[in-house]
Structures are given as structure tokens and as C-alpha cells.
Amino acid sequence: MKHQRHPCPVCGSSATLPFESDDLADDAQPVAEIVLGTLLFFLALFAVFLFFLLSHASLPAAVLLLMTVFLFWRRRQEKRRQAKMRPRAYVCLDCSHNFMA
């Protein structure tokens, strides 16, 4: 990811970096959560597969499922786009001033 330079509003230096807090560094998920989430995902896929095999309404259900997945994907992309436009905290390496840019 390319870092965009934001000059410090106090001293005008371009030696700035995004501010990283120790509170934000603990975003790692435990391995058990990842494994259980993956297992749940595959169980859900298996349940949908069984529903399609045993149901006469599989075509309308498939269309609804595809529409739901598409809308979920589209909302996720929109959230990512908005997160990129949100101002971030930066710190100047020369004068140690924190600012939003």
C-alpha cells in the first residue's frame, strides 16, 4: 500500500507517518475463532447444498441467495471505500506533533 505524504501543519516537515496506537495493534483474532468461523461457513454451504437437492423451490432460492451474496459484497466494497476517505491520525517525526489528515 502506497503511503501518501501529508506535511505537518506546525513545522511544514514532510517526515510524517500514520499514527499507530498500541490499542489498535491487538486486532489479531485467536486461532480458535478463525477455525470455528471457517467450519461454520462450510457447514452453512453444506446446508444450502442439501436444501437445493431436497427442495422443489431450489431455483428461486438460488436466485435469492445470489442476490443476497451480491448485495453483501457490494456493501462491503462501499465500506472499504468510505474507510479510505476517512481522515487518519498522523505524527510528525521532526516536532512530534499529532494531526489529522
C-alpha positions in Angstrom: 0.0 0.0 0.0 1.4 3.3 -1.0 1.9 5.9 1.7 0.6 9.4 0.8 2.7 12.2 2.3 0.9 14.8 4.4 3.1 17.8 5.6 3.0 18.7 9.2 0.7 21.8 9.8 3.0 23.1 12.6 6.6 22.8 11.1 5.8 22.0 7.5 8.0 18.9 7.5 7.1 16.0 5.2 8.6 13.5 7.6 5.2 12.2 8.8 3.8 8.7 9.4 0.4 7.3 10.2 -0.1 7.2 14.0 -0.3 3.7 15.3 -1.7 3.2 18.8 -1.0 0.2 20.9 -4.8 -0.2 21.4 -5.2 -0.8 17.7 -2.4 -3.3 17.4 -4.4 -6.0 19.3 -6.8 -6.8 16.5 -5.5 -10.3 15.9 -8.1 -13.0 16.2 -7.5 -16.2 18.2 -6.9 -19.3 16.1 -9.9 -20.9 17.6 -12.2 -18.1 16.3 -10.8 -18.5 12.8 -11.2 -22.3 12.7 -14.7 -22.1 14.1 -15.7 -19.4 11.6 -14.3 -21.5 8.7 -16.1 -24.6 10.0 -19.4 -22.6 10.3 -19.0 -21.3 6.8 -18.6 -24.7 5.3 -21.5 -26.1 7.3 -23.7 -23.3 6.0 -22.6 -24.2 2.4 -23.4 -27.8 3.0 -26.9 -26.9 4.4 -27.6 -24.8 1.4 -26.5 -27.6 -0.9 -28.8 -30.1 0.9 -31.7 -27.6 0.6 -31.1 -27.3 -3.1 -31.1 -31.1 -3.5 -34.2 -31.8 -1.4 -36.3 -28.8 -2.5 -38.5 -28.1 -5.5 -38.0 -24.4 -4.9 -34.3 -24.5 -5.5 -34.2 -22.1 -8.5 -36.0 -19.2 -6.7 -33.9 -19.9 -3.6 -30.7 -19.9 -5.6 -31.6 -16.5 -7.2 -32.4 -15.1 -3.7 -29.1 -16.4 -2.4 -27.1 -15.0 -5.3 -28.8 -11.6 -4.8 -28.0 -11.6 -1.1 -24.4 -12.5 -1.7 -24.0 -9.8 -4.3 -25.6 -7.1 -2.1 -23.4 -8.2 0.8 -20.3 -8.0 -1.4 -21.3 -4.6 -2.7 -21.9 -3.2 0.8 -18.5 -4.5 1.9 -16.8 -2.7 -1.0 -18.7 0.5 -0.1 -17.5 0.3 3.5 -13.9 -0.1 2.3 -14.2 2.9 0.0 -15.5 5.0 2.9 -12.8 3.9 5.2 -10.1 5.0 2.7 -11.7 8.5 2.6 -11.8 8.9 6.4 -9.2 11.2 7.9 -6.4 9.4 9.8 -4.1 10.4 12.6 -0.5 11.3 11.7 2.6 12.1 13.7 5.4 14.4 12.6 8.8 12.8 13.1 10.5 16.2 13.5 8.4 18.0 16.0 6.3 15.1 17.4 3.0 16.9 16.6 -0.1 14.7 16.1 -2.6 15.8 13.4 -5.5 14.5 11.3 -5.2 14.4 7.5 
